[in-house]
Amino acid sequence: MTRPYKLWMFRAVPLICLLITACDLVSLRTPEPPSGGSGVYIQADTPEQVTENMRAAVSALSLDAYRRSLAPSMRFQPASGVVSSDPLWQQWGTNEEERYFASLIGAVSGQTGHLLTLTNGQYTSITEQQTLFEASYDLVVQHARSDRPRRVKGKLTWLIEQDSGGLWEITDWSDFVGDD
């Protein structure tokens, strides 16, 4: 009984090998580009990389890069007078900021020319894990929403802190009305 089994194995192995190679099951394929990831995000090992990531996130409209630049518990302080005119801003945080940026991306519909320009930027080290960044900003997003401006200018202050993993992120964001 063992003899016919060995004979069967002797004939089956070459046949299985032939079938595998004929079906291209073991051939190499061309790699596909990554899906869903952000090619604009640079690991934020410094506070300067956080500001660069924010610029790149706006330019590429990358929600992933934008999200990764904000601390999960980020606090936002709008320009004075904004809270009293619109109570929406009273509890604004990371989740609200992400939802707003995602809705902005949805309103773009293929337009280009998005830009976050930060001028007169100044970094002030507070501690080894905290840096204050102050700058004037000019934000341009070519969206299709008639109820929102395409260009906004002002001044901002970001408190950028190092998290427990060593990466930097924005923990506090204050917005001020600009001089221009």
Buried (B, 14 or more C-beta within 10 A) or exposed (E): EEEEEEEEEEEEEEEEEEEEEEEEEEEEEEEEEEEEEBEBBBEBEBBBBBBBBBBBBBBBBBBBBBBBBBBEEBBBBBBEEBBEEEEEBEEBBBEBBBEEBBEBBEBBEEEEEBBBEBEEBEBEEEEEEBBBBBBBBBBBBBBEEEEEEBEEBBBBBBBBBBEEEEBBBBBBBBBBEBEE
